[in-house]
Structures are given as structure tokens and as C-alpha cells.
Amino acid sequence: MEGASIIFGLIFTITTVLGALVFSDGHHRDTGLWIVFVGIVCGMAGGFCWYQDRLWKKDDAAAEVSAAKEKAAGEIVQLQQQALEKIATSAKERSSRDPGLSLNLLIRIPNKDLDRRKYILELKGIGKESASIYISADNVFTFALVDESGESHPLRLGLGSGGIPIDTPFYLACEGGVGSQSTSLRILVDGKQLAVAELPFRVDFTGFNIDEGTLGSNLAGSDGGFFDIFQLVIYAATLPDSDVSRLKEFFEGRKNGGFATFSGEQSLRTSGVVKPGN
């Protein structure tokens, strides 16, 4: 269609010039008018062809954009499916223990929006390694492990619906385990895994030999958290799902029991928290 518009345009130009020349000769004015008329018709046809070509190109461009959007949407769906499959694979029943750390709490967390970290607990090993649970400054629940090299490996989960319950007692488990060639972190709420990170390498935590710990703040005694704690159980290994289920049942019977309240200013410090194999 673009070629036709060019041809008609050339005919229009030639006939218009030729018609003007013929018309200027007083003996062939009628012929000149007819030649100009043909030129005008060709010009209109060329204009129509040009306009139609523009419309077709616009349609082609729109089709390409639509195809690109469909492809992008398909890739997003594929990535989401892969992520779901990965989580589903990680959520399969665990029947063994891995060296590492399992923090199990019966806890109640209020909605306290402060522009700073709000620590629930922090544990320190004999080297640089540490483990901590806190609400971040942007109000996201965070379980973080720091390895012997001082590198942090955080796992985050939102507060509220679909994440960490607010203003109600629940069983919280945060685990980090080291396999033969990988490292896994996971957060469970009432026995259900809600967040997981699988690292394709071993993280050196020196057997999670936790030397000291603080409940209610960080190890420096600042950035205190806001929560009620009913029970706290720590293991120097991840738990198989059967043990998680038993702890969940144990904690269920204690949701109406006594608890300690931390309101941002209190902390409890201890040492020799857990040794490998305990």
C-alpha cells in the first residue's frame, strides 16, 4: 500500500505539471483540464493509499505490543508457577533434622509502627555468627542469620493477613538448617510454612554454638520489641514436621496461660543458651 501511494503521488505530480503546461497553450485548454483532473484523482487515490498504510502500520504496531504484553504475562505466570512449585517442594514433609537452629515461641505481637527495629530476640555465637528475630523499621517481620564471615541472610514475612498474626497468640517457628551442599531458612506460623529460602551453598554457622542471647532487645540492650511471650523453646537443629506438630499441640494448651510482656523497655539476658546436639 505504501508503494501504491508513492506511484499515485508521482502520477499526480507529473499530470499536474503536464496539465498546467497544456492548459497554458490556448489551443488545448480542454485537454489540459482533463489531464489536471486525472492528476487530482490520482492524488486523492495516493492520499487514500497513504492513510490506509498508516492505519495498517498502526494496527501492526498495536498487534506487536499486544503480543509482547501476552508474552510478558506468560513469562510472569511461568515464574510464579516455578516459585510456587519451589515453595511446594520445600514444604514437603521433613522427616529428618539438619544441623542448625530452631527457635520456637508461643507469642503475641501487637501492631506497633515505629521507625526503628523492634527486636524479639537476638542470639550470638562464639564467633561472628548470630540469629535474630525482629520487626524491621519498615514494619516487616524478619528472621536473620549472620554467618561466621559476618554475612547476613534474612528471611522476611509481612504482618497481618497471610503472614504474622497481629494481637493474637500463635506458635512461631524460625529455623535455619545446613545440609550437605545447601542452607535453608523457613518461618512457620501455627505449624504452617509461610516463608522459605533455599540457598544453594553451605553457610558456616559453626554448629550454631550460641554463647549468649537477649530476649526483648538486641544484644546491646536497645531497640526493644513489643510482644507477649508465653513459651520459648530452642533447639540446635531443625525439627522434622512430626516434632513441629507435637510442639504446636503443646503450645495450643498454653495460649490461655501466663505470659511475660515486653513493651520496648524490658529485656532479659542470658548466656550458654544452647550447645550443638541439645
C-alpha positions as CSV (number, residue, x, y, z in Angstrom):
1,M,0.0,0.0,0.0
2,E,2.9,2.3,0.6
3,G,4.2,1.6,-2.9
4,A,0.8,2.4,-4.4
5,S,0.7,5.8,-2.6
6,I,4.2,6.6,-4.0
7,I,3.1,5.7,-7.6
8,F,-0.1,7.7,-7.4
9,G,1.9,10.6,-5.9
10,L,4.3,10.6,-8.9
11,I,1.4,10.4,-11.4
12,F,-0.3,13.3,-9.6
13,T,2.9,15.4,-9.8
14,I,3.5,14.6,-13.5
15,T,-0.1,15.0,-14.6
16,T,-0.5,18.3,-12.7
17,V,2.7,19.8,-14.3
18,L,1.8,18.4,-17.7
19,G,-1.8,19.6,-17.5
20,A,-0.7,23.1,-16.5
21,L,1.6,23.2,-19.5
22,V,-1.1,22.0,-21.9
23,F,-3.6,24.4,-20.3
24,S,-1.3,27.3,-20.9
25,D,-1.5,26.6,-24.6
26,G,-4.7,28.3,-25.5
27,H,-5.5,25.7,-28.3
28,H,-5.6,22.7,-25.8
29,R,-7.3,24.0,-22.7
30,D,-9.9,21.2,-22.5
31,T,-7.2,18.6,-22.8
32,G,-5.2,20.4,-20.1
33,L,-8.2,20.4,-17.8
34,W,-8.7,16.7,-18.3
35,I,-5.1,15.9,-17.6
36,V,-5.3,18.0,-14.4
37,F,-8.5,16.2,-13.4
38,V,-6.8,12.8,-13.8
39,G,-3.9,14.1,-11.7
40,I,-6.3,15.2,-8.9
41,V,-7.9,11.8,-9.0
42,C,-4.5,10.1,-8.7
43,G,-3.6,12.4,-5.9
44,M,-6.7,11.5,-4.0
45,A,-6.1,7.8,-4.6
46,G,-2.5,8.3,-3.4
47,G,-3.7,10.1,-0.3
48,F,-6.1,7.2,0.5
49,C,-3.4,4.7,0.0
50,W,-1.0,6.6,2.3
51,Y,-3.7,6.9,5.0
52,Q,-4.6,3.2,4.8
53,D,-0.9,2.3,5.0
54,R,-0.7,4.4,8.2
55,L,-3.7,2.6,9.7
56,W,-2.3,-0.8,8.8
57,K,1.1,0.1,10.4
58,K,-0.6,1.3,13.5
59,D,-2.6,-2.0,13.7
60,D,0.6,-4.0,13.2
61,A,2.3,-2.0,16.0
62,A,-0.6,-2.5,18.3
63,A,-0.6,-6.2,17.5
64,E,3.2,-6.3,18.3
65,V,2.6,-4.5,21.6
66,S,-0.2,-6.9,22.4
67,A,1.9,-9.9,21.5
68,A,4.7,-8.6,23.7
69,K,2.3,-8.0,26.6
70,E,0.9,-11.5,26.2
71,K,4.5,-12.9,26.1
72,A,5.5,-10.9,29.2
73,A,2.3,-12.0,31.1
74,G,3.0,-15.6,30.1
75,E,6.6,-15.3,31.5
76,I,5.3,-13.8,34.7
77,V,2.8,-16.6,35.1
78,Q,5.6,-19.1,34.4
79,L,7.9,-17.5,37.0
80,Q,5.0,-17.5,39.6
81,Q,4.4,-21.2,38.9
82,Q,8.0,-22.0,39.3
83,A,8.1,-20.1,42.6
84,L,5.0,-21.9,43.8
85,E,6.5,-25.3,42.8
86,K,9.7,-24.4,44.6
87,I,7.8,-23.5,47.8
88,A,5.7,-26.6,47.5
89,T,8.8,-28.7,47.1
90,S,10.4,-27.0,50.1
91,A,7.1,-27.5,52.1
92,K,7.1,-31.3,51.6
93,E,7.2,-33.2,54.9
94,R,10.5,-33.0,56.6
95,S,11.4,-36.2,58.4
96,S,15.0,-35.5,59.5
97,R,17.0,-33.0,61.4
98,D,19.7,-30.7,59.9
99,P,22.4,-29.1,62.0
100,G,21.3,-25.5,62.6
101,L,18.9,-23.7,64.8
102,S,15.2,-23.9,65.6
103,L,13.5,-21.1,67.5
104,N,10.0,-21.9,68.7
105,L,7.8,-19.4,70.5
106,L,4.3,-19.1,71.7
107,I,3.9,-15.3,71.3
108,R,1.5,-12.4,70.7
109,I,2.7,-9.4,68.7
110,P,0.7,-6.1,68.7
111,N,0.7,-3.7,65.7
112,K,3.4,-1.2,66.8
113,D,4.5,1.0,63.9
114,L,7.8,2.7,65.0
115,D,10.5,3.9,62.7
116,R,13.2,1.5,64.1
117,R,13.8,-2.2,64.5
118,K,11.8,-3.9,67.3
119,Y,13.7,-6.9,68.5
120,I,12.0,-10.0,69.9
121,L,15.3,-11.8,70.5
122,E,19.0,-11.9,69.4
123,L,21.4,-14.8,69.9
124,K,25.2,-14.7,69.5
125,G,27.6,-17.5,68.8
126,I,31.2,-17.8,69.8
127,G,32.4,-16.0,66.6
128,K,30.6,-13.5,64.4
129,E,27.6,-15.8,63.8
130,S,24.2,-14.7,65.3
131,A,20.5,-15.2,64.9
132,S,17.8,-12.6,65.5
133,I,14.0,-12.1,65.2
134,Y,12.7,-8.6,64.9
135,I,10.2,-6.3,63.2
136,S,12.1,-4.1,60.8
137,A,11.9,-0.3,60.6
138,D,9.5,-0.7,57.6
139,N,7.3,-3.0,59.7
140,V,8.2,-6.4,58.2
141,F,8.8,-9.5,60.3
142,T,12.4,-10.6,59.9
143,F,14.3,-13.7,60.8
144,A,18.0,-13.2,60.1
145,L,21.1,-15.4,60.4
146,V,24.6,-14.0,60.3
147,D,27.4,-16.5,59.4
148,E,30.9,-16.7,60.7
149,S,32.1,-14.3,57.9
150,G,29.6,-11.6,59.2
151,E,27.3,-12.0,56.2
152,S,23.6,-11.6,56.9
153,H,20.9,-14.0,55.5
154,P,17.5,-12.5,56.2
155,L,14.1,-14.0,55.6
156,R,11.1,-11.6,55.7
157,L,7.3,-12.1,56.1
158,G,4.6,-9.4,56.2
159,L,2.4,-8.7,59.2
160,G,-1.3,-9.4,59.2
161,S,-3.4,-11.5,56.9
162,G,-1.5,-14.3,55.2
163,G,1.6,-13.5,57.4
164,I,2.4,-12.9,61.0
165,P,-0.9,-12.7,63.1
166,I,-1.5,-9.5,65.0
167,D,-2.8,-9.3,68.6
168,T,-3.4,-13.0,68.9
169,P,-1.3,-15.8,70.4
170,F,0.3,-18.1,67.9
171,Y,3.0,-20.7,67.5
172,L,6.0,-19.1,65.7
173,A,8.9,-21.2,64.5
174,C,12.0,-19.8,62.8
175,E,14.6,-22.3,61.5
176,G,17.9,-22.3,59.8
177,G,19.4,-25.6,58.7
178,V,22.7,-26.5,56.9
179,G,22.6,-29.5,54.5
180,S,25.4,-31.2,52.7
181,Q,25.5,-28.6,50.0
182,S,22.8,-26.1,50.8
183,T,21.3,-24.0,53.5
184,S,17.6,-23.4,54.2
185,L,15.7,-20.8,56.2
186,R,12.0,-21.0,57.0
187,I,9.3,-19.3,59.0
188,L,6.3,-21.3,60.2
189,V,3.1,-19.9,61.8
190,D,1.0,-22.5,63.8
191,G,2.9,-25.2,62.1
192,K,2.3,-24.0,58.6
193,Q,5.3,-22.9,56.5
194,L,4.7,-19.3,55.2
195,A,8.2,-18.3,54.1
196,V,11.2,-20.2,52.9
197,A,14.6,-19.5,51.4
198,E,16.8,-22.2,49.9
199,L,20.4,-21.2,49.4
200,P,22.4,-23.4,47.0
201,F,25.5,-23.3,49.2
202,R,26.5,-24.1,52.8
203,V,26.5,-21.3,55.3
204,D,29.1,-21.6,58.0
205,F,27.4,-21.1,61.4
206,T,30.0,-23.1,63.4
207,G,27.4,-25.6,64.6
208,F,25.2,-22.8,65.9
209,N,27.1,-22.8,69.2
210,I,25.0,-20.0,70.8
211,D,27.0,-18.4,73.6
212,E,24.7,-15.7,74.8
213,G,21.3,-14.2,74.0
214,T,18.8,-11.4,74.7
215,L,15.0,-11.6,74.8
216,G,13.2,-8.3,74.3
217,S,16.0,-6.3,72.7
218,N,19.2,-6.7,70.7
219,L,22.5,-7.7,72.4
220,A,23.3,-4.1,73.1
221,G,20.1,-3.8,75.1
222,S,18.5,-1.3,72.6
223,D,15.7,-1.3,70.0
224,G,13.3,-3.2,72.4
225,G,10.4,-5.0,71.0
226,F,6.7,-5.1,71.8
227,F,5.2,-8.6,72.5
228,D,3.8,-11.0,75.0
229,I,5.7,-14.3,75.2
230,F,4.1,-17.5,76.7
231,Q,6.8,-20.1,75.8
232,L,10.2,-20.3,74.3
233,V,12.0,-23.5,73.1
234,I,15.3,-23.5,71.3
235,Y,17.0,-26.4,69.6
236,A,20.4,-26.7,67.9
237,A,18.9,-28.4,64.9
238,T,15.9,-28.0,62.6
239,L,12.8,-30.0,63.5
240,P,11.1,-32.7,61.5
241,D,7.4,-31.9,60.8
242,S,6.3,-34.5,63.3
243,D,8.1,-32.6,66.1
244,V,6.6,-29.3,64.9
245,S,3.2,-30.8,65.1
246,R,3.9,-32.0,68.7
247,L,5.1,-28.6,69.7
248,K,2.1,-27.0,68.1
249,E,-0.2,-29.2,70.2
250,F,1.8,-28.5,73.3
251,F,1.6,-24.7,72.7
252,E,-2.2,-24.8,71.9
253,G,-2.8,-25.9,75.5
254,R,-0.9,-22.9,76.9
255,K,-2.5,-20.0,74.9
256,N,-4.6,-19.1,77.9
257,G,-1.7,-19.4,80.4
258,G,0.7,-16.9,81.8
259,F,2.9,-14.7,79.8
260,A,5.6,-12.0,80.1
261,T,5.1,-8.6,78.5
262,F,7.8,-6.7,76.7
263,S,6.9,-3.1,75.9
264,G,10.1,-1.7,74.3
265,E,12.0,-1.1,77.5
266,Q,12.5,-4.5,79.1
267,S,15.0,-7.2,78.1
268,L,16.2,-10.5,79.6
269,R,19.8,-11.5,79.0
270,T,21.3,-15.0,79.4
271,S,24.4,-17.0,78.4
272,G,25.1,-20.5,77.4
273,V,21.7,-20.7,75.7
274,V,22.2,-23.8,73.6
275,K,25.1,-26.1,72.6
276,P,25.4,-28.3,69.5
277,G,23.4,-31.5,69.9
278,N,21.0,-30.1,72.5
